[in-house]
């Protein structure tokens, strides 16, 4: 964070991805607390869980160099979700996952795909990752559709955090050079 302003990590045609901050709590709590948007999670998040989510991602920035970042519409300056890279342990193996949550009124506008593509490219070029996954509920066709647009394909079904989940994955494309 520079001079009290969160650091912009990435920029796309329509979006800024920046570090989450506690000032995002109300907007993120509305997204993560939405029963329709969170129907594939065990439950919608309570405000305190959303606060912990932000703090956990701030720890990830410091320790891992990445986490879920705020997704902000560039022109309007409006917070519309989170998207980013987190380390998840699947069947005992640490994996780099791209994850995303977009506010429901902004669904079907390609924002999750646009943000996730930037994160995918960041994973392969900035962090030199060789592999990237997406974890989703078997019924979450929209999330799997975004993963497919990133170039991921179905890998396997697993039980993750006591829930059935689908793992989609991809390897680093040839020519994606890390910096």
N, C-alpha and C positions, 0 to 999 in steps of 0.2 A: 504494500500500500504506500503510495506516494502522496505526501501532503494531505492526508486524510481522505484521499480519493482511492477507490479500489483500482488495482492494476488491470488494464485491458490486456487480456492474454491473446485473443485472436479477434480478427475482424473478417466478416464475410460481406457479400453484397448488401444484405439487409440487416445484419446482426453484429452486435458486439458481444463477445464472451469475456466476462471479467470475474474477478474473485467475488464470491459471496461475502456479504457483510451483514451484521445484525440489523442494519437499517432495512434489509430485504425481508425481514421476518413476516410482516403482514402480508405482503404479496405472495411469498412462498408458502405461508400457512394456508392461504386460500387455495393454492394449487394442490398441495400435498394433503389438504384436509377435505378435498372434494370427493365425495363417495363414488361418483361416476368415474372420475379421472383415476382414482386409486382402487378401482374394483378388483384389480389383479394382485393387490397387496393384501396382507392379512387384515388390515383395517386402515381407514383414512388416518392420517397423522393428527395428533393433538398438537396444540401450539407449542408445548414444551418439547415434544419430539422434533418438531420443525426447528426449534432453536438449537437442539442438540445436533441436528443434521447440519446446520450451518457451521457450528463449532467444530464438528468432526471434519468437515471439508476444509476449514481453515487449518486444522492440524495436518491434513493431507498435503496442503500446499507447502507447508514448512518441511514436512518429512519426506514426501514423495516427489514434490515438484509439480503435482497435478492433483486434481479432484474434480468434483462437479462445480462448474462455473455458472454464474448468472447469465441468462440469455436475455439480451436487451434489444428491442427494436431500435435500430440506429436512428432513424428519422424522428420517431416520437419520443425516444428515451424511455420507453415503457418496458418494465420487467415482465417477461412472459414465460419464464421457466428456468430450468437448469439443464445443463448437459455437460458431460465431461468424461474423464478417465479415472477409474478407481481400480484398485487391486482387490480382487475377490478370490477366495480360496475355494476351488471347486474340486471335490473328490481328492482333497489333500494337496492340490497343486495351485500355487498362486498364478492367477491369470489377470491380464489387463482387460478390463471391460469398458466399453463405451455405454453410457446410460443417459437417459433423457426423460424429462417431464415438461410438457408444454401446457399452458393454461388452456382450458377447454374451448374458450371462444376463439382460439387461434389454431385449433386443429384443422387439418386438411388444407394447410397453406404451404406445406413443405418446410416449415421452420425447423421441426425436429431433424429432418433429413439434412438441411443446410448446416445446422449446428453440428450434427453428428459427423458429417463429412469433414468438416474442419477439424474436429477432434481426432478422427481417424488419421487424417494426414499429419496432424501434430504428433500422434503416437508413433507413426512410422518414420517421420523425418526428424523431429526434435528429440524424441526419446530413443529412437533406434529400435523400437519394438519389432520383433519378428512375427508376432501373432496378436490378434485382437479378437475378443469375444463379445457377445451380447447375451444376456440372460433374460428370458421372458417366460411368462406363464404360457402354458400350451394354448390357451384360448385367446391370447393377445395378438391377434392377426395384425393390428396396426403397428405394434412394436416390431414384430417379425418382418413386416413390410419395409420399415425403415432400415433394419439390419440388411435386408436383401438389396436395397438400393445402395448400401455401402459396399456391396460386393461379398457379403457373408452368405454362407450356405448352412443348411442344417447339419449339425455335427452329431448330436445325441440328446436323449432325454435323460435327466438326472433328478435326484432329490436334492434340493439346495435349500438350506435353512428350513428343513422339514416340509418343504412344499415341492410338488412336481414342477419341473422347469424344463425349458427347451434351451439348449446351448447352440447358438449359431456362431460361426467363426470364419476367419480369413487369415491368410498369411500375408506378410509384407509383399506388395506387388514388386515385380522386378523393376528396377530403375528408381525406386523410392530410396533415396540416399539420405542417411541420417547426417545431421549437422553437428 
